[in-house]
Amino acid sequence: MIAIVGAGVTGARVLEQLIRLGHTDFLLHDREEFRAELLAPKHRSSTTNISVVRKRNLVQAHVVVLTCGAPHNELALSFVQTGAHVVSMSDDVDDTTALLDLNDLATQHNRLLVVGAAASPGLTGLLLAHLSTQFDSIDEAHVAVHGTGGPDCARQHHSALAGSSVGWHDGSWLRRPSGSGRELCWFPEPVGAYDCYRAEVADPALLHRAMPQLQRISARISATRRDRFTARLPMLAPPNAEGGMGAVRIEVRGMRGVSRAMEIVGVAERLAHIAAIVAATTTHAIVNDNISAVGAHVLGGSEMPNAQLLRGVADAGLHIHQFVGA
Amino acid sequence: MNFIRRVLMVLGIAGAAGAILRLKGRSVHTTRQGGWKPLQLPSDK
């Protein structure tokens, strides 16, 4: 049985994807119960059983997918202690760090905690692992993201531009103000080019965890002038129910033979859809015992079946594109 | 009083200059040509 915590935009997409993958028994929980009560009947059928439950009843689940807004670390702690595997979609820096700190506890309970199984982080780790096979060695990874998923994701995007970005630079963590470091990044069509800026996002820390040999890791998010001017203020307008078309790209640099090489891959799709596909594919692999690791891990790490997961993501309908001709 | 006015004026000019630089700075073009093609994943699972 799979439990989904959060019945918002991302939670609904995760449920859709898991049903598509053939799963039939679900527990659904949201801190606002009416949202779960609204979502469940849309997907209930003679073969699909969805029960809306209170948090304490989620302990019956074999795998818990955390799709709600951060923080996830306390929820993950309680679920691991009760014997469930946990897939967290958190993209908050402090939260993902706290989740990775649960490694010893998860190992002790013989449970798997997947941290950052979403679009960025998540898909970026899988793409990094794939691209690393095209090089003799890699030393740089640079991520850029455009768009937001649901309202929680939009709030996270807003606060990420007000914080302090963290990047890995020649063996040490480099802090720079969010909103600095403008770079025009090209995303797959129909998104195209957007100015992207440093931001307080979890990707550098998680990609460093996945591939410690990298010397430089950075992450940027697209932003408008209004986004940057109002970043340190409360959100002036409530976020949209769901952002429009988004995109994720990762640029990897390294050595191929004696020459320096660079590869860029990306995906253009609604971010909640990308994140849901990654989380559902990871959950599916856990349920089918395709991941033998225990403890806290990130996608892209050597302990994860990255090629299989990326294939699952592509089979779910995500069109991954590679930049050519530069 | 003059001193306070001067300080405020300096801070105002510095703030305006900072805002102009922040908003009007040029983008760094990482890639100027090329296109996207579907990524070929290994067929074996």
Interface residues (C-beta under 8 A of the other chain):
Chain A: H130 G179 R182 E183 L184 C185 W186 P188 E189 D195 R225 R228 E251 I264 V265 G266 A307 Q308 L310 R311 A314 H319 I320 H321 Q322 F323 V324 G325 A326
Chain B: R22 L23 G25 R26 S27 V28 H29 T30 T31 R32 Q33 G34 G35 W36 K37 P38 L39 L41 P42 K45
